[in-house]
Amino acid sequence: MKEFICINCPLGCHLVVDDSDKNNIIVTGNTCPRGKTYGINEILNPKRMVTSSVCVLNGENNVVSVKTKEAIPKGLIFDSLEILKNIKVNAPVHIGDVIVKNVLNTNVDIIATRNVERI
Amino acid sequence: MENYNLVIIGGGPAGLAAAISAYDKGEKNILILERENKLGGILNQCIHNGFGLHTFNEELTGPEYAYRFIEEVEKRHIKYMLNTTVINLSKDKEIRALSEDGLLIIKAKAIILACGCRERPRGGINIAGSRCAGIYSAGTAQKLVNIDGFMPGKEVVILGSGDIGLIMARRMVFEGAKVKAVVELLPYSSGLNRNIVQCLNDFNIPLLFSHTVVEIKGKDRVESVIIAEVDERLNPKMDTCEEIKCDTLLLSVGLLPENELARGADVNISRITRGAVVDDSLMTSIDGVFECGNVLHVHDLVDYVSEEAKEAGIKAYEYINSKAKKVYPKTEIETDSLVRYTVPELIINNEDYNPLTIKLRVSNVFKKVRLEVKADDEVIFSKARPVVAPGEMEKIDLKEDQVKKLRSSKHILVYLKKVE
């Protein structure tokens, strides 16, 4: 039995997850299906969205904010940040522009979440 | 002097949503005034995800959420002015603003104040110690990191566990800093549970409840802070003092509606919310001046800000276009001591029986309660709540028949009833 707080939405449901049988994980305390998926994933493969920023050259701002398009395995957060640290993009950058394709072979792209125009 | 039907002060989430809804109702003569160099307000620096679940049914970052609304404003060609700071608002709805072109004087038929809120500074909580560099409000640090690309420090202590504090703890870790502790005065966090999990627990950042910072040490730069446990009356127990070495202290100790303009025009301000006292059309004590968003009361979610602002836009449109401006009496909503405030505070005694929402915050954490509304002596609304907390805004959604009773009663009471 493990206890989690669901992070899918601001409700923050208190989940109790019975993982004695890895093939039949039972989630209770959730109020929606996303809570069930979250509870199972927290046991098998916890994932997080990563939001950060990368340097911009010739832009109206020094940095542009970015996010992983979907959640990536929790263990890869700092490896993905290490990649972002060394990236410099040229302005202009627009919302949705791919900054890193298929980061760490997760099949998830890192995209820009803000517009930074060239100056 | 320029003339507009509707002037909206503030181009953040509230101002944008209000402009769009007023426009869609039929008001085309709108001007938005924004002091920053971009529309979007504080959302532009909130680069984390979690916005828009209610509005768009997907999880966006702050700038993405703002951009959805900016695009809608652009599509409608609603006029806006950037780098324009309103410096004065008068009772007869005349606005003075400073822009790149100098002083502007604008006369409006209706005004929506959507100026948002600002952070409580160090002076607002009286921390003793030296006035060295390295003390920031969490939002200032957020702007430095996320917009300007500067790191405010390397070893960080955060005072206050509101959402901005929690979000900034993770953000500082992501950028290579060490967050030594998040210190919270109260025995519970005013931030969302999900943020405690994904911003603190994920990175093993300690969260100390019932603790506070009693002294800041350092000559030119912060060198350490002294923290202490507090008793039930929130007074520090000085025998529990402990020193934490750090070079940066971030303060996330509350948000205050930014009502200087409203005060200058003698708008009636609530001592509890520090926003204007409004009726259920979101109109302040000045005829034709409306408030919405965080300038009215601090919201938990931007989605709720957008919702409220949409309503303000519609009401402003109706005000501008109503021919006979009949003044109705208003009934004040009373509360018991368990309910800290309601928005609106006044109910208009007219014949508009459209559904109505009363928002409120409770004064403490209570379990097993019912949220009830009494109109004269009749209980017209009752809803069971397993747990309520000050950090979460509660909503009372009233249907037509309930609104009808509300509007015709002399006494309205909103209260919590404990259930055994």
Interface residues (C-beta under 8 A of the other chain):
Chain A: F4 I5 C6 I7 N8 C9 P10 G12 R48 M49 V50 T51 S52 S53 C55 N61 N62 V63 S65 K67 K74 L81 I95 T113 R114 N115
Chain B: N44 I47 H48 N49 G50 L53 E59 T61 P63 E64 Y67 V145 N146 I147 D148 G149 F150 F174 E175 L192 N193 R194 I196 V197 Q198 D202 D300 L301
